[in-house]
Amino acid sequence: MAAVTIRNLSDEAHRALKVRAAQHNRSAEAEMRAILEAAVRPEGRLRLGAALSEMSRKLGLTNADVEALAQAPDTRPAEPMPFE
């Protein structure tokens, strides 16, 4: 697990962090982890798997459709795209 050092944090920010941590019944370190997690991994973020699943539901694709696609792969080499 990674460790992070925050340098030059103002005294005011440090005090506010301690107050916020106390309000959430956490240590200052646990509060910092929670703040960073929420900032970089918000709950409303787009998840690729969920987006693809939703698209396939809207299109009416079934597991049988996916299995049929997997059984008949195109093994021919790709043709280069003409740029003329």
PyMOL Python script that loads the backbone (N, CA, C, O; Angstrom):
from pymol import cmd

cmd.read_pdbstr("""\
ATOM      1  N   MET A   1       0.843  -1.172   0.000  1.00  0.00           N
ATOM      2  CA  MET A   1       0.000   0.000   0.000  1.00  0.00           C
ATOM      3  C   MET A   1       0.889   1.234   0.000  1.00  0.00           C
ATOM      4  O   MET A   1       1.924   1.262   0.666  1.00  0.00           O
ATOM      5  N   ALA A   2       0.488   2.240  -0.737  1.00  0.00           N
ATOM      6  CA  ALA A   2       1.284   3.458  -0.881  1.00  0.00           C
ATOM      7  C   ALA A   2       1.159   4.353   0.350  1.00  0.00           C
ATOM      8  O   ALA A   2       0.153   4.324   1.059  1.00  0.00           O
ATOM      9  N   ALA A   3       2.179   5.131   0.581  1.00  0.00           N
ATOM     10  CA  ALA A   3       2.175   6.126   1.648  1.00  0.00           C
ATOM     11  C   ALA A   3       2.370   7.495   1.015  1.00  0.00           C
ATOM     12  O   ALA A   3       3.109   7.632   0.039  1.00  0.00           O
ATOM     13  N   VAL A   4       1.712   8.505   1.565  1.00  0.00           N
ATOM     14  CA  VAL A   4       1.776   9.859   1.026  1.00  0.00           C
ATOM     15  C   VAL A   4       2.160  10.810   2.147  1.00  0.00           C
ATOM     16  O   VAL A   4       1.658  10.697   3.265  1.00  0.00           O
ATOM     17  N   THR A   5       3.039  11.733   1.850  1.00  0.00           N
ATOM     18  CA  THR A   5       3.406  12.788   2.786  1.00  0.00           C
ATOM     19  C   THR A   5       2.921  14.112   2.221  1.00  0.00           C
ATOM     20  O   THR A   5       3.164  14.423   1.055  1.00  0.00           O
ATOM     21  N   ILE A   6       2.244  14.879   3.036  1.00  0.00           N
ATOM     22  CA  ILE A   6       1.766  16.193   2.599  1.00  0.00           C
ATOM     23  C   ILE A   6       2.593  17.248   3.312  1.00  0.00           C
ATOM     24  O   ILE A   6       2.545  17.378   4.535  1.00  0.00           O
ATOM     25  N   ARG A   7       3.347  17.993   2.529  1.00  0.00           N
ATOM     26  CA  ARG A   7       4.206  19.032   3.093  1.00  0.00           C
ATOM     27  C   ARG A   7       3.514  20.379   2.998  1.00  0.00           C
ATOM     28  O   ARG A   7       2.645  20.593   2.152  1.00  0.00           O
ATOM     29  N   ASN A   8       3.910  21.271   3.870  1.00  0.00           N
ATOM     30  CA  ASN A   8       3.464  22.674   3.859  1.00  0.00           C
ATOM     31  C   ASN A   8       1.955  22.833   3.982  1.00  0.00           C
ATOM     32  O   ASN A   8       1.377  23.751   3.401  1.00  0.00           O
ATOM     33  N   LEU A   9       1.316  21.944   4.736  1.00  0.00           N
ATOM     34  CA  LEU A   9      -0.111  22.088   5.019  1.00  0.00           C
ATOM     35  C   LEU A   9      -0.258  23.176   6.076  1.00  0.00           C
ATOM     36  O   LEU A   9       0.405  23.134   7.112  1.00  0.00           O
ATOM     37  N   SER A  10      -1.115  24.133   5.817  1.00  0.00           N
ATOM     38  CA  SER A  10      -1.260  25.241   6.769  1.00  0.00           C
ATOM     39  C   SER A  10      -1.838  24.733   8.088  1.00  0.00           C
ATOM     40  O   SER A  10      -2.528  23.714   8.132  1.00  0.00           O
ATOM     41  N   ASP A  11      -1.543  25.462   9.152  1.00  0.00           N
ATOM     42  CA  ASP A  11      -2.071  25.104  10.476  1.00  0.00           C
ATOM     43  C   ASP A  11      -3.592  25.131  10.473  1.00  0.00           C
ATOM     44  O   ASP A  11      -4.236  24.297  11.109  1.00  0.00           O
ATOM     45  N   GLU A  12      -4.170  26.102   9.749  1.00  0.00           N
ATOM     46  CA  GLU A  12      -5.633  26.216   9.683  1.00  0.00           C
ATOM     47  C   GLU A  12      -6.245  24.985   9.019  1.00  0.00           C
ATOM     48  O   GLU A  12      -7.250  24.453   9.490  1.00  0.00           O
ATOM     49  N   ALA A  13      -5.635  24.537   7.929  1.00  0.00           N
ATOM     50  CA  ALA A  13      -6.146  23.351   7.239  1.00  0.00           C
ATOM     51  C   ALA A  13      -6.005  22.114   8.116  1.00  0.00           C
ATOM     52  O   ALA A  13      -6.891  21.260   8.138  1.00  0.00           O
ATOM     53  N   HIS A  14      -4.893  22.018   8.838  1.00  0.00           N
ATOM     54  CA  HIS A  14      -4.676  20.877   9.724  1.00  0.00           C
ATOM     55  C   HIS A  14      -5.701  20.857  10.848  1.00  0.00           C
ATOM     56  O   HIS A  14      -6.237  19.802  11.185  1.00  0.00           O
ATOM     57  N   ARG A  15      -5.974  22.021  11.430  1.00  0.00           N
ATOM     58  CA  ARG A  15      -6.994  22.089  12.484  1.00  0.00           C
ATOM     59  C   ARG A  15      -8.364  21.729  11.938  1.00  0.00           C
ATOM     60  O   ARG A  15      -9.112  20.983  12.571  1.00  0.00           O
ATOM     61  N   ALA A  16      -8.699  22.260  10.757  1.00  0.00           N
ATOM     62  CA  ALA A  16     -10.008  21.961  10.149  1.00  0.00           C
ATOM     63  C   ALA A  16     -10.130  20.469   9.855  1.00  0.00           C
ATOM     64  O   ALA A  16     -11.201  19.884  10.016  1.00  0.00           O
ATOM     65  N   LEU A  17      -9.044  19.866   9.430  1.00  0.00           N
ATOM     66  CA  LEU A  17      -9.051  18.438   9.156  1.00  0.00           C
ATOM     67  C   LEU A  17      -9.307  17.640  10.427  1.00  0.00           C
ATOM     68  O   LEU A  17     -10.073  16.676  10.418  1.00  0.00           O
ATOM     69  N   LYS A  18      -8.665  18.042  11.519  1.00  0.00           N
ATOM     70  CA  LYS A  18      -8.874  17.363  12.794  1.00  0.00           C
ATOM     71  C   LYS A  18     -10.318  17.510  13.273  1.00  0.00           C
ATOM     72  O   LYS A  18     -10.895  16.564  13.809  1.00  0.00           O
ATOM     73  N   VAL A  19     -10.903  18.694  13.080  1.00  0.00           N
ATOM     74  CA  VAL A  19     -12.298  18.917  13.470  1.00  0.00           C
ATOM     75  C   VAL A  19     -13.214  18.033  12.632  1.00  0.00           C
ATOM     76  O   VAL A  19     -14.112  17.375  13.156  1.00  0.00           O
ATOM     77  N   ARG A  20     -12.974  18.027  11.327  1.00  0.00           N
ATOM     78  CA  ARG A  20     -13.797  17.205  10.433  1.00  0.00           C
ATOM     79  C   ARG A  20     -13.682  15.723  10.783  1.00  0.00           C
ATOM     80  O   ARG A  20     -14.678  14.999  10.774  1.00  0.00           O
ATOM     81  N   ALA A  21     -12.468  15.277  11.091  1.00  0.00           N
ATOM     82  CA  ALA A  21     -12.254  13.883  11.477  1.00  0.00           C
ATOM     83  C   ALA A  21     -13.029  13.560  12.748  1.00  0.00           C
ATOM     84  O   ALA A  21     -13.660  12.508  12.838  1.00  0.00           O
ATOM     85  N   ALA A  22     -12.987  14.445  13.718  1.00  0.00           N
ATOM     86  CA  ALA A  22     -13.718  14.232  14.970  1.00  0.00           C
ATOM     87  C   ALA A  22     -15.222  14.152  14.717  1.00  0.00           C
ATOM     88  O   ALA A  22     -15.914  13.358  15.353  1.00  0.00           O
ATOM     89  N   GLN A  23     -15.729  14.963  13.798  1.00  0.00           N
ATOM     90  CA  GLN A  23     -17.154  14.941  13.473  1.00  0.00           C
ATOM     91  C   GLN A  23     -17.569  13.603  12.851  1.00  0.00           C
ATOM     92  O   GLN A  23     -18.714  13.173  12.995  1.00  0.00           O
ATOM     93  N   HIS A  24     -16.646  12.962  12.171  1.00  0.00           N
ATOM     94  CA  HIS A  24     -16.935  11.675  11.546  1.00  0.00           C
ATOM     95  C   HIS A  24     -16.420  10.496  12.379  1.00  0.00           C
ATOM     96  O   HIS A  24     -16.418   9.355  11.917  1.00  0.00           O
ATOM     97  N   ASN A  25     -15.987  10.779  13.597  1.00  0.00           N
ATOM     98  CA  ASN A  25     -15.473   9.744  14.505  1.00  0.00           C
ATOM     99  C   ASN A  25     -14.327   8.949  13.871  1.00  0.00           C
ATOM    100  O   ASN A  25     -14.286   7.721  13.953  1.00  0.00           O
ATOM    101  N   ARG A  26     -13.403   9.670  13.240  1.00  0.00           N
ATOM    102  CA  ARG A  26     -12.241   9.048  12.609  1.00  0.00           C
ATOM    103  C   ARG A  26     -10.980   9.765  13.054  1.00  0.00           C
ATOM    104  O   ARG A  26     -11.022  10.864  13.607  1.00  0.00           O
ATOM    105  N   SER A  27      -9.865   9.112  12.798  1.00  0.00           N
ATOM    106  CA  SER A  27      -8.580   9.771  13.009  1.00  0.00           C
ATOM    107  C   SER A  27      -8.360  10.743  11.850  1.00  0.00           C
ATOM    108  O   SER A  27      -9.034  10.656  10.824  1.00  0.00           O
ATOM    109  N   ALA A  28      -7.422  11.662  12.019  1.00  0.00           N
ATOM    110  CA  ALA A  28      -7.104  12.602  10.943  1.00  0.00           C
ATOM    111  C   ALA A  28      -6.606  11.836   9.718  1.00  0.00           C
ATOM    112  O   ALA A  28      -6.926  12.202   8.587  1.00  0.00           O
ATOM    113  N   GLU A  29      -5.839  10.794   9.932  1.00  0.00           N
ATOM    114  CA  GLU A  29      -5.333   9.995   8.811  1.00  0.00           C
ATOM    115  C   GLU A  29      -6.471   9.298   8.074  1.00  0.00           C
ATOM    116  O   GLU A  29      -6.493   9.283   6.843  1.00  0.00           O
ATOM    117  N   ALA A  30      -7.411   8.724   8.811  1.00  0.00           N
ATOM    118  CA  ALA A  30      -8.561   8.068   8.173  1.00  0.00           C
ATOM    119  C   ALA A  30      -9.421   9.082   7.425  1.00  0.00           C
ATOM    120  O   ALA A  30      -9.972   8.776   6.368  1.00  0.00           O
ATOM    121  N   GLU A  31      -9.531  10.276   7.970  1.00  0.00           N
ATOM    122  CA  GLU A  31     -10.309  11.329   7.301  1.00  0.00           C
ATOM    123  C   GLU A  31      -9.636  11.737   5.988  1.00  0.00           C
ATOM    124  O   GLU A  31     -10.310  11.935   4.978  1.00  0.00           O
ATOM    125  N   MET A  32      -8.314  11.860   6.007  1.00  0.00           N
ATOM    126  CA  MET A  32      -7.589  12.190   4.775  1.00  0.00           C
ATOM    127  C   MET A  32      -7.794  11.110   3.724  1.00  0.00           C
ATOM    128  O   MET A  32      -7.984  11.420   2.548  1.00  0.00           O
ATOM    129  N   ARG A  33      -7.756   9.841   4.134  1.00  0.00           N
ATOM    130  CA  ARG A  33      -7.990   8.750   3.179  1.00  0.00           C
ATOM    131  C   ARG A  33      -9.386   8.854   2.581  1.00  0.00           C
ATOM    132  O   ARG A  33      -9.559   8.694   1.373  1.00  0.00           O
ATOM    133  N   ALA A  34     -10.382   9.122   3.420  1.00  0.00           N
ATOM    134  CA  ALA A  34     -11.762   9.235   2.944  1.00  0.00           C
ATOM    135  C   ALA A  34     -11.916  10.400   1.967  1.00  0.00           C
ATOM    136  O   ALA A  34     -12.602  10.275   0.953  1.00  0.00           O
ATOM    137  N   ILE A  35     -11.286  11.519   2.267  1.00  0.00           N
ATOM    138  CA  ILE A  35     -11.362  12.695   1.387  1.00  0.00           C
ATOM    139  C   ILE A  35     -10.722  12.383   0.040  1.00  0.00           C
ATOM    140  O   ILE A  35     -11.289  12.696  -1.006  1.00  0.00           O
ATOM    141  N   LEU A  36      -9.544  11.768   0.063  1.00  0.00           N
ATOM    142  CA  LEU A  36      -8.854  11.437  -1.189  1.00  0.00           C
ATOM    143  C   LEU A  36      -9.634  10.415  -2.007  1.00  0.00           C
ATOM    144  O   LEU A  36      -9.749  10.563  -3.224  1.00  0.00           O
ATOM    145  N   GLU A  37     -10.168   9.383  -1.366  1.00  0.00           N
ATOM    146  CA  GLU A  37     -10.967   8.378  -2.076  1.00  0.00           C
ATOM    147  C   GLU A  37     -12.177   9.023  -2.740  1.00  0.00           C
ATOM    148  O   GLU A  37     -12.474   8.739  -3.900  1.00  0.00           O
ATOM    149  N   ALA A  38     -12.872   9.885  -2.014  1.00  0.00           N
ATOM    150  CA  ALA A  38     -14.063  10.543  -2.566  1.00  0.00           C
ATOM    151  C   ALA A  38     -13.701  11.454  -3.728  1.00  0.00           C
ATOM    152  O   ALA A  38     -14.482  11.603  -4.667  1.00  0.00           O
ATOM    153  N   ALA A  39     -12.526  12.062  -3.671  1.00  0.00           N
ATOM    154  CA  ALA A  39     -12.112  12.979  -4.730  1.00  0.00           C
ATOM    155  C   ALA A  39     -11.736  12.243  -6.011  1.00  0.00           C
ATOM    156  O   ALA A  39     -12.078  12.691  -7.106  1.00  0.00           O
ATOM    157  N   VAL A  40     -11.046  11.135  -5.885  1.00  0.00           N
ATOM    158  CA  VAL A  40     -10.557  10.454  -7.084  1.00  0.00           C
ATOM    159  C   VAL A  40     -11.439   9.299  -7.536  1.00  0.00           C
ATOM    160  O   VAL A  40     -11.301   8.825  -8.663  1.00  0.00           O
ATOM    161  N   ARG A  41     -12.340   8.842  -6.680  1.00  0.00           N
ATOM    162  CA  ARG A  41     -13.235   7.746  -7.040  1.00  0.00           C
ATOM    163  C   ARG A  41     -14.659   8.067  -6.605  1.00  0.00           C
ATOM    164  O   ARG A  41     -15.202   7.400  -5.724  1.00  0.00           O
ATOM    165  N   PRO A  42     -15.269   9.080  -7.211  1.00  0.00           N
ATOM    166  CA  PRO A  42     -16.622   9.458  -6.798  1.00  0.00           C
ATOM    167  C   PRO A  42     -17.640   8.356  -7.096  1.00  0.00           C
ATOM    168  O   PRO A  42     -17.455   7.567  -8.023  1.00  0.00           O
ATOM    169  N   GLU A  43     -18.708   8.307  -6.310  1.00  0.00           N
ATOM    170  CA  GLU A  43     -19.720   7.264  -6.468  1.00  0.00           C
ATOM    171  C   GLU A  43     -20.411   7.329  -7.822  1.00  0.00           C
ATOM    172  O   GLU A  43     -20.788   6.293  -8.370  1.00  0.00           O
ATOM    173  N   GLY A  44     -20.581   8.513  -8.365  1.00  0.00           N
ATOM    174  CA  GLY A  44     -21.308   8.675  -9.612  1.00  0.00           C
ATOM    175  C   GLY A  44     -20.465   8.502 -10.855  1.00  0.00           C
ATOM    176  O   GLY A  44     -20.916   8.830 -11.952  1.00  0.00           O
ATOM    177  N   ARG A  45     -19.233   7.985 -10.710  1.00  0.00           N
ATOM    178  CA  ARG A  45     -18.364   7.871 -11.876  1.00  0.00           C
ATOM    179  C   ARG A  45     -18.873   6.803 -12.832  1.00  0.00           C
ATOM    180  O   ARG A  45     -19.546   5.856 -12.426  1.00  0.00           O
ATOM    181  N   LEU A  46     -18.549   6.967 -14.084  1.00  0.00           N
ATOM    182  CA  LEU A  46     -18.953   6.020 -15.109  1.00  0.00           C
ATOM    183  C   LEU A  46     -18.079   4.787 -15.017  1.00  0.00           C
ATOM    184  O   LEU A  46     -16.852   4.876 -15.040  1.00  0.00           O
ATOM    185  N   ARG A  47     -18.715   3.650 -14.913  1.00  0.00           N
ATOM    186  CA  ARG A  47     -17.992   2.383 -14.893  1.00  0.00           C
ATOM    187  C   ARG A  47     -18.237   1.694 -16.225  1.00  0.00           C
ATOM    188  O   ARG A  47     -19.383   1.510 -16.636  1.00  0.00           O
ATOM    189  N   LEU A  48     -17.171   1.319 -16.889  1.00  0.00           N
ATOM    190  CA  LEU A  48     -17.254   0.790 -18.235  1.00  0.00           C
ATOM    191  C   LEU A  48     -18.134  -0.456 -18.304  1.00  0.00           C
ATOM    192  O   LEU A  48     -18.984  -0.560 -19.189  1.00  0.00           O
ATOM    193  N   GLY A  49     -17.947  -1.385 -17.401  1.00  0.00           N
ATOM    194  CA  GLY A  49     -18.746  -2.613 -17.419  1.00  0.00           C
ATOM    195  C   GLY A  49     -20.226  -2.330 -17.266  1.00  0.00           C
ATOM    196  O   GLY A  49     -21.048  -2.912 -17.974  1.00  0.00           O
ATOM    197  N   ALA A  50     -20.574  -1.440 -16.346  1.00  0.00           N
ATOM    198  CA  ALA A  50     -21.975  -1.090 -16.133  1.00  0.00           C
ATOM    199  C   ALA A  50     -22.545  -0.385 -17.360  1.00  0.00           C
ATOM    200  O   ALA A  50     -23.695  -0.622 -17.729  1.00  0.00           O
ATOM    201  N   ALA A  51     -21.750   0.482 -17.995  1.00  0.00           N
ATOM    202  CA  ALA A  51     -22.209   1.196 -19.190  1.00  0.00           C
ATOM    203  C   ALA A  51     -22.448   0.225 -20.338  1.00  0.00           C
ATOM    204  O   ALA A  51     -23.458   0.333 -21.034  1.00  0.00           O
ATOM    205  N   LEU A  52     -21.541  -0.717 -20.546  1.00  0.00           N
ATOM    206  CA  LEU A  52     -21.710  -1.698 -21.617  1.00  0.00           C
ATOM    207  C   LEU A  52     -22.911  -2.603 -21.353  1.00  0.00           C
ATOM    208  O   LEU A  52     -23.658  -2.935 -22.274  1.00  0.00           O
ATOM    209  N   SER A  53     -23.093  -2.995 -20.113  1.00  0.00           N
ATOM    210  CA  SER A  53     -24.236  -3.825 -19.748  1.00  0.00           C
ATOM    211  C   SER A  53     -25.550  -3.094 -20.020  1.00  0.00           C
ATOM    212  O   SER A  53     -26.491  -3.677 -20.559  1.00  0.00           O
ATOM    213  N   GLU A  54     -25.610  -1.822 -19.647  1.00  0.00           N
ATOM    214  CA  GLU A  54     -26.802  -1.024 -19.876  1.00  0.00           C
ATOM    215  C   GLU A  54     -27.088  -0.864 -21.370  1.00  0.00           C
ATOM    216  O   GLU A  54     -28.240  -0.940 -21.796  1.00  0.00           O
ATOM    217  N   MET A  55     -26.039  -0.641 -22.161  1.00  0.00           N
ATOM    218  CA  MET A  55     -26.206  -0.507 -23.611  1.00  0.00           C
ATOM    219  C   MET A  55     -26.760  -1.797 -24.218  1.00  0.00           C
ATOM    220  O   MET A  55     -27.662  -1.754 -25.055  1.00  0.00           O
ATOM    221  N   SER A  56     -26.222  -2.939 -23.796  1.00  0.00           N
ATOM    222  CA  SER A  56     -26.686  -4.204 -24.357  1.00  0.00           C
ATOM    223  C   SER A  56     -28.130  -4.491 -23.947  1.00  0.00           C
ATOM    224  O   SER A  56     -28.881  -5.071 -24.732  1.00  0.00           O
ATOM    225  N   ARG A  57     -28.535  -4.100 -22.738  1.00  0.00           N
ATOM    226  CA  ARG A  57     -29.933  -4.260 -22.321  1.00  0.00           C
ATOM    227  C   ARG A  57     -30.848  -3.413 -23.188  1.00  0.00           C
ATOM    228  O   ARG A  57     -31.912  -3.866 -23.611  1.00  0.00           O
ATOM    229  N   LYS A  58     -30.423  -2.158 -23.455  1.00  0.00           N
ATOM    230  CA  LYS A  58     -31.240  -1.270 -24.285  1.00  0.00           C
ATOM    231  C   LYS A  58     -31.379  -1.810 -25.701  1.00  0.00           C
ATOM    232  O   LYS A  58     -32.426  -1.652 -26.328  1.00  0.00           O
ATOM    233  N   LEU A  59     -30.308  -2.457 -26.212  1.00  0.00           N
ATOM    234  CA  LEU A  59     -30.347  -3.019 -27.558  1.00  0.00           C
ATOM    235  C   LEU A  59     -31.076  -4.355 -27.619  1.00  0.00           C
ATOM    236  O   LEU A  59     -31.388  -4.846 -28.704  1.00  0.00           O
ATOM    237  N   GLY A  60     -31.344  -4.937 -26.468  1.00  0.00           N
ATOM    238  CA  GLY A  60     -32.037  -6.218 -26.418  1.00  0.00           C
ATOM    239  C   GLY A  60     -31.139  -7.415 -26.646  1.00  0.00           C
ATOM    240  O   GLY A  60     -31.629  -8.491 -26.987  1.00  0.00           O
ATOM    241  N   LEU A  61     -29.831  -7.256 -26.466  1.00  0.00           N
ATOM    242  CA  LEU A  61     -28.917  -8.377 -26.631  1.00  0.00           C
ATOM    243  C   LEU A  61     -29.097  -9.375 -25.497  1.00  0.00           C
ATOM    244  O   LEU A  61     -29.342  -9.007 -24.349  1.00  0.00           O
ATOM    245  N   THR A  62     -28.969 -10.645 -25.851  1.00  0.00           N
ATOM    246  CA  THR A  62     -29.077 -11.706 -24.854  1.00  0.00           C
ATOM    247  C   THR A  62     -27.756 -12.450 -24.776  1.00  0.00           C
ATOM    248  O   THR A  62     -26.851 -12.212 -25.576  1.00  0.00           O
ATOM    249  N   ASN A  63     -27.649 -13.355 -23.808  1.00  0.00           N
ATOM    250  CA  ASN A  63     -26.451 -14.185 -23.703  1.00  0.00           C
ATOM    251  C   ASN A  63     -26.281 -15.042 -24.952  1.00  0.00           C
ATOM    252  O   ASN A  63     -25.155 -15.310 -25.373  1.00  0.00           O
ATOM    253  N   ALA A  64     -27.397 -15.476 -25.548  1.00  0.00           N
ATOM    254  CA  ALA A  64     -27.328 -16.279 -26.769  1.00  0.00           C
ATOM    255  C   ALA A  64     -26.686 -15.473 -27.900  1.00  0.00           C
ATOM    256  O   ALA A  64     -25.916 -16.022 -28.689  1.00  0.00           O
ATOM    257  N   ASP A  65     -26.993 -14.192 -27.986  1.00  0.00           N
ATOM    258  CA  ASP A  65     -26.382 -13.339 -29.009  1.00  0.00           C
ATOM    259  C   ASP A  65     -24.876 -13.266 -28.816  1.00  0.00           C
ATOM    260  O   ASP A  65     -24.115 -13.390 -29.776  1.00  0.00           O
ATOM    261  N   VAL A  66     -24.453 -13.068 -27.594  1.00  0.00           N
ATOM    262  CA  VAL A  66     -23.024 -12.962 -27.295  1.00  0.00           C
ATOM    263  C   VAL A  66     -22.324 -14.284 -27.593  1.00  0.00           C
ATOM    264  O   VAL A  66     -21.226 -14.293 -28.149  1.00  0.00           O
ATOM    265  N   GLU A  67     -22.953 -15.400 -27.227  1.00  0.00           N
ATOM    266  CA  GLU A  67     -22.366 -16.715 -27.500  1.00  0.00           C
ATOM    267  C   GLU A  67     -22.249 -16.957 -29.000  1.00  0.00           C
ATOM    268  O   GLU A  67     -21.256 -17.526 -29.453  1.00  0.00           O
ATOM    269  N   ALA A  68     -23.239 -16.539 -29.775  1.00  0.00           N
ATOM    270  CA  ALA A  68     -23.191 -16.712 -31.230  1.00  0.00           C
ATOM    271  C   ALA A  68     -22.039 -15.905 -31.825  1.00  0.00           C
ATOM    272  O   ALA A  68     -21.358 -16.375 -32.736  1.00  0.00           O
ATOM    273  N   LEU A  69     -21.823 -14.711 -31.321  1.00  0.00           N
ATOM    274  CA  LEU A  69     -20.706 -13.895 -31.800  1.00  0.00           C
ATOM    275  C   LEU A  69     -19.362 -14.542 -31.457  1.00  0.00           C
ATOM    276  O   LEU A  69     -18.424 -14.485 -32.252  1.00  0.00           O
ATOM    277  N   ALA A  70     -19.271 -15.141 -30.302  1.00  0.00           N
ATOM    278  CA  ALA A  70     -18.022 -15.752 -29.868  1.00  0.00           C
ATOM    279  C   ALA A  70     -17.724 -17.024 -30.663  1.00  0.00           C
ATOM    280  O   ALA A  70     -16.557 -17.369 -30.848  1.00  0.00           O
ATOM    281  N   GLN A  71     -18.754 -17.722 -31.132  1.00  0.00           N
ATOM    282  CA  GLN A  71     -18.551 -18.981 -31.854  1.00  0.00           C
ATOM    283  C   GLN A  71     -18.092 -18.766 -33.287  1.00  0.00           C
ATOM    284  O   GLN A  71     -17.471 -19.656 -33.867  1.00  0.00           O
ATOM    285  N   ALA A  72     -18.373 -17.635 -33.862  1.00  0.00           N
ATOM    286  CA  ALA A  72     -18.046 -17.407 -35.267  1.00  0.00           C
ATOM    287  C   ALA A  72     -17.100 -16.224 -35.431  1.00  0.00           C
ATOM    288  O   ALA A  72     -17.460 -15.233 -36.066  1.00  0.00           O
ATOM    289  N   PRO A  73     -15.894 -16.312 -34.868  1.00  0.00           N
ATOM    290  CA  PRO A  73     -14.984 -15.181 -35.022  1.00  0.00           C
ATOM    291  C   PRO A  73     -14.472 -15.077 -36.453  1.00  0.00           C
ATOM    292  O   PRO A  73     -14.304 -16.088 -37.135  1.00  0.00           O
ATOM    293  N   ASP A  74     -14.233 -13.886 -36.889  1.00  0.00           N
ATOM    294  CA  ASP A  74     -13.661 -13.633 -38.207  1.00  0.00           C
ATOM    295  C   ASP A  74     -12.150 -13.788 -38.083  1.00  0.00           C
ATOM    296  O   ASP A  74     -11.483 -12.965 -37.456  1.00  0.00           O
ATOM    297  N   THR A  75     -11.617 -14.845 -38.683  1.00  0.00           N
ATOM    298  CA  THR A  75     -10.186 -15.128 -38.547  1.00  0.00           C
ATOM    299  C   THR A  75      -9.373 -14.575 -39.700  1.00  0.00           C
ATOM    300  O   THR A  75      -8.156 -14.755 -39.745  1.00  0.00           O
ATOM    301  N   ARG A  76     -10.035 -13.901 -40.636  1.00  0.00           N
ATOM    302  CA  ARG A  76      -9.305 -13.316 -41.754  1.00  0.00           C
ATOM    303  C   ARG A  76      -8.456 -12.150 -41.260  1.00  0.00           C
ATOM    304  O   ARG A  76      -8.857 -11.433 -40.343  1.00  0.00           O
ATOM    305  N   PRO A  77      -7.284 -11.959 -41.863  1.00  0.00           N
ATOM    306  CA  PRO A  77      -6.491 -10.795 -41.462  1.00  0.00           C
ATOM    307  C   PRO A  77      -7.195  -9.504 -41.875  1.00  0.00           C
ATOM    308  O   PRO A  77      -7.883  -9.457 -42.895  1.00  0.00           O
ATOM    309  N   ALA A  78      -7.017  -8.493 -41.093  1.00  0.00           N
ATOM    310  CA  ALA A  78      -7.642  -7.213 -41.384  1.00  0.00           C
ATOM    311  C   ALA A  78      -7.025  -6.607 -42.625  1.00  0.00           C
ATOM    312  O   ALA A  78      -5.817  -6.700 -42.847  1.00  0.00           O
ATOM    313  N   GLU A  79      -7.872  -5.985 -43.433  1.00  0.00           N
ATOM    314  CA  GLU A  79      -7.406  -5.293 -44.627  1.00  0.00           C
ATOM    315  C   GLU A  79      -7.025  -3.868 -44.263  1.00  0.00           C
ATOM    316  O   GLU A  79      -7.749  -3.219 -43.508  1.00  0.00           O
ATOM    317  N   PRO A  80      -5.912  -3.362 -44.776  1.00  0.00           N
ATOM    318  CA  PRO A  80      -5.562  -1.976 -44.466  1.00  0.00           C
ATOM    319  C   PRO A  80      -6.589  -1.022 -45.061  1.00  0.00           C
ATOM    320  O   PRO A  80      -7.161  -1.280 -46.120  1.00  0.00           O
ATOM    321  N   MET A  81      -6.802   0.051 -44.379  1.00  0.00           N
ATOM    322  CA  MET A  81      -7.776   1.046 -44.814  1.00  0.00           C
ATOM    323  C   MET A  81      -7.191   1.914 -45.920  1.00  0.00           C
ATOM    324  O   MET A  81      -6.080   2.426 -45.783  1.00  0.00           O
ATOM    325  N   PRO A  82      -7.933   2.085 -47.022  1.00  0.00           N
ATOM    326  CA  PRO A  82      -7.414   2.939 -48.093  1.00  0.00           C
ATOM    327  C   PRO A  82      -7.575   4.423 -47.724  1.00  0.00           C
ATOM    328  O   PRO A  82      -8.604   4.826 -47.181  1.00  0.00           O
ATOM    329  N   PHE A  83      -6.571   5.207 -48.017  1.00  0.00           N
ATOM    330  CA  PHE A  83      -6.608   6.639 -47.699  1.00  0.00           C
ATOM    331  C   PHE A  83      -6.633   7.486 -48.958  1.00  0.00           C
ATOM    332  O   PHE A  83      -6.211   8.642 -48.935  1.00  0.00           O
ATOM    333  N   GLU A  84      -7.117   6.931 -50.045  1.00  0.00           N
ATOM    334  CA  GLU A  84      -7.149   7.664 -51.313  1.00  0.00           C
ATOM    335  C   GLU A  84      -8.512   8.243 -51.562  1.00  0.00           C
ATOM    336  O   GLU A  84      -8.728   8.895 -52.583  1.00  0.00           O
TER     337      GLU A  84
END
""", "prot")
cmd.dss("prot")
cmd.show_as("cartoon", "prot")
cmd.util.cbc("prot")
cmd.orient("prot")
